[in-house]
Amino acid sequence: MKRPRYIEKLYASIFLAIAVVFILMGLLGYAGILKPTSHSKVQDPQIMAGVYATVGVCFWILYAITKTMDFMKHKLHKKLIAEGEQVSGRVDKIYMRKNIHFGRKSPYVITYSYTHNDENHSKKSCLLWEKPDIKVGEEITVYVNESGKSTLKI
């Protein structure tokens, strides 16, 4: 799997894995292979299988939602690079997101600010898997649309 640009892609992968496990558990329950234990509050195998399958479908819906969000962000990024107005911005902060891991690496995020239509904006970049070759305070090009959405091309 390619390194994700947005956190939604990581969430989508997690939700997909959980959904597959729960749906398989539900199918095993309907097939009569997975049975409740004597300590289980639900003793009917069909009800237990239905619960597993329902939870699996809920996680599948979460997967679809987060995958769609990732797709929309990626599409907006490409559109902003192609058609967005270029304005001058400034790097405020560069930091590593240590709470996110992919393989054994953590991504970097750039916090930047810019002025568009006489309004000051402060935004964060997407996940960057290599340390950016820019410094805090440096000027950068920001791609902006009419509604104030912005992105960087690093």
Secondary structure, DSSP 8 states (H G I E B T S, - for coil): ----SSHHHHHHHHHHHHHHHHHHHHHHHHTTSS---TT-S---HHHHHHHHHHHHHHHHHHHHHHHHHHHHHHHHHHHHHHH-EEEEEEEEEEEE-TT--BTTB--EEEEEEEEETTEEEEEE---BSS--S--TT-EEEEEE-TTS-EEE--
